[in-house]
Amino acid sequence: MKQEQAEVIGLQALVWLIENEELRPVFLGASGATIEDLKTRAGDSDFLASVLDFILMDDDHVTGFCDANGLTYETPMQALHSLPGQGVPNWP
């Protein structure tokens, strides 16, 4: 997956999270982000990675996000790994 596509998926995840009244405060508490961060850091790959990482912590979050956006359940992980600095290390 290309970085631009991963960023679009990250933005979709951010929108889904913002609209989810139950998960939004959990994300804010867990990440230390503020409501202002949700607005100003939407173009930040590291912030989008933290959103995807949060969603990937729970299968219900993954299925809810993917079902709402017509994505396969593997897509959030693929997107996360396609963002700069988020790839899985290849240990020898």
BELVEN-V831530 format. One record per residue. N is the residue number from 1. PHI is phi in degrees with one decimal (none if undefined). NEAR is the number of other ideal C-beta (glycine too) atoms within 12 Angstrom. Layout:
<<N;PHI;NEAR> <N;PHI;NEAR>>
//
This chain:
<<1;none;24> <2;-78.7;14> <3;-57.3;22> <4;-61.1;17> <5;-66.1;18> <6;-63.7;30> <7;-66.8;29> <8;-62.8;25> <9;-65.0;38> <10;-60.7;43> <11;-66.5;28> <12;-61.0;28> <13;-65.0;42> <14;-63.1;39> <15;-61.5;22> <16;-59.9;32> <17;-67.6;38> <18;-62.0;23> <19;-76.9;18> <20;-89.4;24> <21;-65.8;12> <22;-82.5;15> <23;-85.0;26> <24;-52.5;25> <25;-67.2;17> <26;-66.3;18> <27;-61.7;33> <28;-60.7;23> <29;-66.9;12> <30;-72.8;19> <31;-93.1;28> <32;80.0;11> <33;-73.5;28> <34;-113.0;16> <35;-58.4;14> <36;-62.0;11> <37;-60.1;24> <38;-60.1;27> <39;-84.4;15> <40;-88.6;13> <41;-105.8;22> <42;-60.8;25> <43;-94.1;17> <44;-92.7;22> <45;-57.8;27> <46;-64.6;22> <47;-67.7;31> <48;-61.8;40> <49;-63.3;33> <50;-67.2;31> <51;-66.4;44> <52;-62.5;41> <53;-60.7;27> <54;-61.7;32> <55;-62.3;41> <56;-72.0;29> <57;-73.3;21> <58;-142.9;19> <59;-58.4;15> <60;-66.0;16> <61;-66.9;29> <62;-61.0;29> <63;-66.6;20> <64;-62.6;22> <65;-63.7;37> <66;-65.1;27> <67;-62.3;17> <68;-69.2;19> <69;-115.0;26> <70;64.9;12> <71;-111.4;26> <72;-73.3;17> <73;-68.6;20> <74;-85.0;16> <75;-58.9;29> <76;-59.9;42> <77;-67.1;29> <78;-61.8;26> <79;-65.1;39> <80;-57.5;34> <81;-72.1;26> <82;-93.2;27> <83;-82.9;34> <84;-56.1;18> <85;78.5;17> <86;-110.9;28> <87;-64.7;17> <88;-80.0;12> <89;-63.9;8> <90;-104.9;6> <91;-78.2;4> <92;-71.4;3>>
//
